């Protein structure tokens, strides 16, 4: 296991401040405020950010 930035540490760590700000902004932009929650893990926040980015990109393509 890596000493710094290992997968296990990231999976159990809370989301970062940058992730929280990005997720909140994307959730508002996509009109899905329930996607933001302050208690998410690092990995769950990343999954939600990616999903919202993809949804917004799809909506912008029309």
C-alpha positions in Angstrom: 0.0 0.0 0.0 1.3 3.5 -0.8 2.4 5.7 2.0 0.8 8.8 0.6 -2.3 9.1 -1.6 -3.0 5.4 -1.7 -6.3 4.1 -2.9 -7.4 2.8 0.5 -6.8 6.2 2.1 -8.7 8.0 -0.7 -11.6 5.6 -0.6 -12.3 6.2 3.1 -11.4 9.9 3.2 -13.9 12.6 3.2 -14.3 14.7 0.1 -12.0 17.7 -0.2 -13.1 21.3 0.0 -12.5 21.7 -3.8 -14.7 18.7 -4.5 -17.4 20.0 -2.3 -17.4 23.4 -4.1 -17.3 21.7 -7.5 -20.1 19.3 -6.7 -22.3 22.0 -5.2 -21.9 24.1 -8.4 -22.5 21.3 -10.7 -25.6 20.2 -8.8 -27.0 23.6 -9.0 -26.2 23.9 -12.7 -27.9 20.6 -13.4 -30.9 21.5 -11.2 -30.2 18.4 -9.0 -29.5 19.8 -5.5 -29.9 16.4 -3.9 -26.6 15.3 -5.6 -24.7 17.4 -3.1 -24.3 16.1 0.4 -21.7 17.3 2.9 -20.9 13.8 4.2 -19.7 12.1 1.0 -16.5 10.1 0.7 -13.7 11.2 -1.7 -14.7 8.5 -4.2 -18.4 9.1 -4.1 -17.9 12.8 -4.6 -15.7 12.0 -7.7 -18.4 9.7 -9.1 -21.1 12.3 -8.7 -18.9 15.0 -10.2 -18.2 12.9 -13.2 -21.9 12.0 -13.7 -23.0 15.6 -13.4 -20.3 16.8 -15.8 -21.4 14.1 -18.3 -25.1 15.1 -17.9 -24.3 18.8 -18.4 -22.2 18.1 -21.4 -25.0 16.0 -23.0 -27.5 18.8 -22.3 -25.2 21.4 -23.8 -24.8 19.3 -27.0 -28.4 19.8 -28.1 
